[in-house]
């Protein structure tokens, strides 16, 4: 089985699954499509991987006929669109997509924060940072230049966890990375992290547990890693336990 045959099979199978059963409402995907050979399995796996990547980038609307035709022509070297035209089209598409995602995430964050600040126990600071005290501490509070030791969990607005130093939670949420072993409390200078953390953790005392709701401009803004778990202009939720303040 050659790579060309695999590649053709990937999108032939994808095409069959997504376009063979068209309805007036759009493509109807047969999730129980029978996979009867090794080539079918490899083809489906590669097609799934490609679709999953595009979905993470926010690209979920396609003309499947044209998509598959373009792929097959690319495999066969039939250049119906020259390289410059293709590059320009893709660059324009990526730019428009990124702008739409930035706008969507910003608006969703603003709506969430506007509602969240009305909830019992939630406090908003002058910067727009919101927090809720889950447990008060009794130790000392850090300054912006302090080094702190913390436990933490990070979530997106939809509840998806994107980071944690809790090994059990990382394993449960598919975030486990053996390179991070041993999992446990992390230490960092408070002035070397996102401004929402720098401000928020200074409000805490050792032993405290707070939940922070951080607007995008106090988090990563639009400068996020393409394809990463945090989209541009995302509002983030962190649960933080301040273990120790180290001068």
C-alpha positions as CSV (number, residue, x, y, z in Angstrom):
1,X,0.0,0.0,0.0
2,X,1.7,3.2,-1.2
3,X,1.4,6.6,0.6
4,X,-0.5,7.9,-2.5
5,X,-3.1,5.1,-2.1
6,X,-3.3,5.8,1.6
7,X,-3.8,9.5,1.0
8,X,-6.4,8.9,-1.6
9,X,-8.2,6.4,0.6
10,X,-8.2,8.9,3.5
11,X,-10.2,11.4,1.7
12,X,-12.2,9.0,-0.4
13,X,-13.4,7.4,2.8
14,X,-13.9,10.9,4.4
15,X,-15.8,11.9,1.3
16,X,-18.0,8.8,1.4
17,X,-18.8,9.3,5.1
18,X,-19.6,13.0,4.9
19,X,-21.2,13.4,1.5
20,X,-22.8,10.1,0.5
21,X,-25.7,10.8,2.8
22,X,-26.5,14.4,2.2
23,X,-29.7,15.9,3.5
24,X,-31.2,19.4,3.0
25,X,-29.7,20.3,6.3
26,X,-26.1,19.4,5.3
27,X,-23.9,16.4,5.5
28,X,-25.1,13.5,7.7
29,X,-22.0,11.6,9.1
30,X,-22.3,7.9,9.5
31,X,-20.3,7.4,12.7
32,X,-20.9,3.6,12.4
33,X,-19.4,3.4,8.9
34,X,-18.1,-0.2,8.5
35,X,-14.3,-0.4,8.4
36,X,-13.4,-3.7,6.8
37,X,-9.7,-3.6,6.1
38,X,-6.4,-2.3,7.4
39,X,-6.3,0.3,4.7
40,X,-9.8,1.4,5.7
41,X,-8.6,1.7,9.3
42,X,-5.5,3.7,8.4
43,X,-7.5,5.9,6.1
44,X,-10.1,6.6,8.7
45,X,-7.5,7.3,11.4
46,X,-5.7,9.8,9.2
47,X,-8.9,11.4,8.1
48,X,-10.0,11.7,11.7
49,X,-6.6,13.3,12.7
50,X,-6.9,15.8,9.9
51,X,-10.5,16.7,10.8
52,X,-9.6,17.0,14.5
53,X,-6.8,19.4,13.8
54,X,-8.9,21.6,11.6
55,X,-11.7,21.6,14.2
56,X,-9.2,22.8,16.8
57,X,-8.3,25.7,14.5
58,X,-12.0,26.5,14.2
59,X,-12.3,25.5,10.6
60,X,-15.4,23.3,10.5
61,X,-17.3,24.5,7.4
62,X,-16.1,23.1,4.0
63,X,-17.4,22.3,0.5
64,X,-16.5,18.6,0.8
65,X,-16.6,18.0,-2.9
66,X,-14.0,20.8,-3.6
67,X,-11.9,19.8,-0.5
68,X,-11.6,16.1,-1.7
69,X,-11.0,17.2,-5.3
70,X,-8.3,19.5,-4.3
71,X,-6.6,16.9,-2.2
72,X,-6.7,14.3,-5.0
73,X,-5.4,16.8,-7.6
74,X,-2.6,17.7,-5.2
75,X,-1.6,14.1,-4.8
76,X,-1.6,13.7,-8.6
77,X,0.2,16.9,-9.2
78,X,-2.6,18.5,-11.3
79,X,-2.1,22.2,-10.6
80,X,-5.4,23.8,-11.5
81,X,-4.5,26.6,-9.1
82,X,-1.0,27.9,-9.1
83,X,1.1,27.9,-5.9
84,X,0.8,31.7,-5.4
85,X,-2.9,31.7,-5.7
86,X,-3.2,28.8,-3.3
87,X,-1.0,30.4,-0.8
88,X,-2.9,33.7,-0.9
89,X,-6.2,32.0,-0.6
90,X,-5.0,30.0,2.5
91,X,-3.4,33.0,4.1
92,X,-6.6,35.0,3.6
93,X,-8.7,32.1,5.0
94,X,-6.5,31.8,8.1
95,X,-6.6,35.5,8.8
96,X,-10.4,35.7,8.5
97,X,-10.7,32.7,10.6
98,X,-8.4,34.0,13.3
99,X,-10.2,37.3,13.4
100,X,-13.6,35.6,13.8
101,X,-12.2,33.4,16.6
102,X,-10.7,36.4,18.4
103,X,-14.1,38.2,18.2
104,X,-16.1,35.2,19.3
105,X,-13.8,34.5,22.3
106,X,-13.8,38.1,23.4
107,X,-17.5,38.4,23.3
108,X,-18.1,35.1,25.1
109,X,-15.7,36.3,27.8
110,X,-17.4,39.6,28.2
111,X,-20.8,38.0,28.5
112,X,-19.5,35.4,31.1
113,X,-17.8,38.1,33.2
114,X,-20.8,40.4,33.2
115,X,-23.0,37.6,34.5
116,X,-20.4,36.1,36.8
117,X,-19.7,39.3,38.8
118,X,-23.4,39.2,39.9
119,X,-23.0,35.8,41.6
120,X,-22.7,35.5,45.3
121,X,-19.1,35.7,46.6
122,X,-17.6,36.9,43.4
123,X,-15.5,40.1,43.7
124,X,-14.3,42.3,40.8
125,X,-11.2,44.5,41.1
126,X,-10.5,47.7,39.3
127,X,-8.6,45.9,36.6
128,X,-11.5,43.6,35.8
129,X,-10.1,40.6,37.5
130,X,-12.7,38.6,39.3
131,X,-12.2,36.2,42.2
132,X,-14.0,34.1,44.7
133,X,-12.6,33.0,48.1
134,X,-13.1,29.2,48.5
135,X,-10.9,29.1,51.6
136,X,-9.2,31.9,53.5
137,X,-5.6,31.6,54.5
138,X,-3.9,32.6,57.7
139,X,-0.3,33.1,56.6
140,X,1.5,35.9,54.9
141,X,0.6,37.5,51.5
142,X,3.1,37.8,48.7
143,X,4.4,40.9,47.0
144,X,4.7,41.1,43.2
145,X,8.4,40.3,43.5
146,X,7.9,37.3,45.8
147,X,8.4,33.7,44.7
148,X,5.4,31.5,45.6
149,X,4.6,27.8,45.8
150,X,1.1,26.9,44.6
151,X,-1.2,24.1,43.4
152,X,-3.5,25.1,40.5
153,X,-6.1,24.0,38.0
154,X,-6.8,25.9,34.7
155,X,-10.1,25.7,32.8
156,X,-11.7,27.3,29.7
157,X,-15.2,28.8,30.0
158,X,-16.7,25.5,28.7
159,X,-15.2,23.6,31.6
160,X,-12.4,22.0,29.7
161,X,-9.2,21.7,31.8
162,X,-6.1,22.9,29.9
163,X,-3.5,22.7,32.7
164,X,-2.9,21.5,36.2
165,X,-0.1,20.3,38.5
166,X,-2.4,17.7,40.0
167,X,-1.3,14.4,38.6
168,X,-4.6,12.6,39.1
169,X,-6.6,15.4,37.5
170,X,-4.1,15.6,34.6
171,X,-4.5,11.8,34.0
172,X,-8.3,12.0,34.2
173,X,-8.4,14.9,31.7
174,X,-5.8,13.6,29.3
175,X,-3.3,16.2,30.2
176,X,-0.7,13.9,31.8
177,X,2.9,14.5,30.6
178,X,5.6,12.2,31.9
179,X,8.2,14.9,31.3
180,X,6.6,16.9,34.2
181,X,7.2,14.2,36.7
182,X,7.2,14.5,39.6
183,X,3.9,16.3,39.7
184,X,3.3,18.5,42.7
185,X,3.6,22.1,43.9
186,X,5.2,24.6,41.5
187,X,7.3,27.6,42.4
188,X,7.7,30.8,40.3
189,X,8.4,34.5,40.7
190,X,5.0,36.2,40.8
191,X,6.1,38.9,38.5
192,X,6.9,36.4,35.7
193,X,3.4,35.1,35.1
194,X,0.3,36.6,33.5
195,X,-0.9,39.8,35.1
196,X,-4.1,38.2,36.3
197,X,-2.0,35.9,38.5
198,X,0.4,38.6,39.6
199,X,-2.5,40.7,40.9
200,X,-4.7,37.9,42.1
201,X,-2.2,35.8,44.1
202,X,-1.2,39.0,46.0
203,X,-4.7,39.1,47.4
204,X,-4.2,35.7,49.0
205,X,-2.6,34.5,52.3
206,X,-0.7,31.3,52.7
207,X,-3.2,28.4,53.0
208,X,-5.9,30.2,50.9
209,X,-7.7,28.7,48.0
210,X,-9.2,31.2,45.5
211,X,-10.9,30.8,42.1
212,X,-9.9,33.5,39.6
213,X,-11.8,34.6,36.5
214,X,-9.3,36.3,34.3
215,X,-10.2,38.5,31.3
216,X,-8.2,37.8,28.2
217,X,-6.3,41.1,28.5
218,X,-5.0,40.0,31.9
219,X,-4.2,36.5,30.6
220,X,-2.7,35.7,27.2
221,X,-4.6,38.1,25.0
222,X,-4.4,37.2,21.3
223,X,-0.8,35.9,21.6
224,X,-1.6,32.2,22.1
225,X,0.0,29.2,20.5
226,X,-1.8,28.2,17.3
227,X,-3.5,24.9,17.7
228,X,-3.0,25.0,21.5
229,X,-5.7,24.5,24.1
230,X,-6.1,28.3,24.8
231,X,-7.6,30.3,21.9
232,X,-6.9,33.9,21.3
233,X,-8.8,36.4,23.6
234,X,-9.9,33.6,25.9
235,X,-11.1,34.4,29.4
236,X,-9.7,31.8,31.8
237,X,-10.7,30.2,35.1
238,X,-8.0,29.2,37.6
239,X,-8.3,27.5,41.0
240,X,-5.2,28.4,43.0
241,X,-4.0,27.2,46.4
242,X,-1.2,29.4,47.9
243,X,1.0,27.0,49.8
244,X,4.0,29.2,50.7
245,X,5.5,32.7,50.1
246,X,9.2,32.6,49.6
247,X,11.0,35.9,49.8
